[in-house]
Amino acid sequence: MSRNESIGYLTSVLYRKNQLYLNQALKPFDLSSSEMLILHRLCTHGECSQEEVASHLMIDKAAITRAVQSLEKKGWLTRSRSETDKRAFILKPLQKSYDHQTEFLSIMSYWTEFLTDGMSREEVTVLFRLLTSMQERLRDADFQAINDRRQNVKQNTEQKRKS
């Protein structure tokens, strides 16, 4: 299998290039790509817990905490203790966040248009359907179990070859 036949390799390249593009496009706002995605989630779904945002964006708790603290310091959102669970933080976007949503959507949309240029509408629909399916499969993935299965398949294949 060549590196171009690996979904991991291809998505890794897309991810890294996406980060580079977004970070460049977001420089005038003093935002990183992950910070913008957090703001987008909050502005489209309203205030919610930091844990809900982390879960939806599949970002680990330490990274989300750093990004949220940065956004709070820059004046994009507020963070307060939950009334019902004092361990949890509730995130609320400030007006500044709502005011820039159109520009953030434009930045994200342009990247999608750039990547899918030359593809038919049907190809783009299939691409999104397949990527969404893969993302959903990973939502609650147990990576240890996946690796254990891989090891078992490898051992079984080696045993069959020896017999």
N, C-alpha and C positions, 0 to 999 in steps of 0.2 A: 504494500500500500504506500503510495507516495504521499507526501505531506498535503498535496492538493485534494486527495481523496479523504482526508480527515475532516470531519465536521468541526472538531475541536480547533484544528489549525485555522480553518477558514473563518469560523466565528471569532476566533481570537484576533485575527487580522482586522476583521470588520469592527470589532469592539475597540481596538486600539486606535484605528483611524477615526472612528466615531468620536472618541474622547478628544483626539487632537483637533478635529474640526470644531466640536462644541466648545472646547476650552478657548480656541481662537475666536470664535464668533461671540463668546460671552465675556471677553476681556473688557469691553466698554462698561459692563455691568458689575465688574469685579466679582464674578461668579464662576464656579467650576461646573462641570457638566453634572455631577451628582447633586450639587446644590440646586441647580435649575430643575432637575427632575423632582426633587423634594418639593420645591415651590409649586411646580406644575400639579403634582398630586394633591397638595393642600388646596390650591385654587380651584381645582375641578371637583373635589370631594368635600371641601370644607374642613374645619378643624377636626383633628383626630389625634390619637395617641402616637407618640414617637414609635412605639412598637408596631402599630398598624402600618405606618409608613415604611418602616424597615422591612416588614413582612411582604408588603405589596411590591416594593422595589427590589426585594431579595438582597438587601444590603445588611452586613453584619452590624451588631449593636454598637460596637466601638466606632466604626466608620460613620454610622448615622449620628452618633453623639457628637463627634467632631464636626461634622457638616452642620448640624443643627446649632451648635454653639457658635460657629462662624456666621451662620445666617442671622442669628439673634444679634450678634455683635455688629453686623453690617446693617441692621435695621430692616430686614426682610420679613421677620416673623417674631412672634412672642412664644415663650415656652413657660408653662405654669404647671404646678402640681395638680394632678387629678383630684377632684373632690371625693371620688369613690375609692381610689387606690393611691395612697400617698407615695407609693414607689414609682408611679407612672407619671410621665409628662404629657401634657396636652399641647399640641402645636397649633398655632393660629396665624395664618398669613396676614401681614399688614397690607394696607392699601397699595403701597409701593409694589408689592408682589402682583396684585391684580392688575395694576396699571401697565405692567410689562408682559402680561400673558400673551397678548397678540404677537409681540415681537419674538417671544420664546417659541410659540407655535410656528411662526414663520421660519425660524432657524431650524427647527426639527423637520418641518415639511420640506424645506429646500434640500436637506440632506437626503431624505427619502426619494425625492424627485431626481436628484443627482445620481443616486445609486441605481435607480430603476429606469433611467433613461434608456430608451431603445427596447424595453420590454413591453409586451402587449399587456392590455388591461387584465386579461385572463392569467398571464404569467405572474403578474404582481399579486393578484388575488390568491393564486395557488401558493406563492411564496409566503404571503402573510399567514395563510391557513396552516402551512407546514411549520413555520416558525412558532406560531401560537401553540400548535399541538406539542412541539418539543418543549416549549416553556412550561406548559401545563404539566407535562410529564415530570419536569424537574421540581415543581413547586414543593412537594413533600418528599423528595428523593432521599433515600438512605444510602449515602455514598459508601459506607462500610459494607452494606449488604450487596451493593452493585459490584464492588471490588471482590468480595468473597465469591460471588457467582462467577465472575471472570476467572478467578483462580481455580474454581472447581472445573469449569469448562476446559481450561488449559491443562489441568491434571488429567482429566478424562481423555482429552485428545492425545496427550503424551502416552498414556497407558494403552490406548487403542493402537497407536503407532508401534509400540514395543511388542504387541501381541501378534 
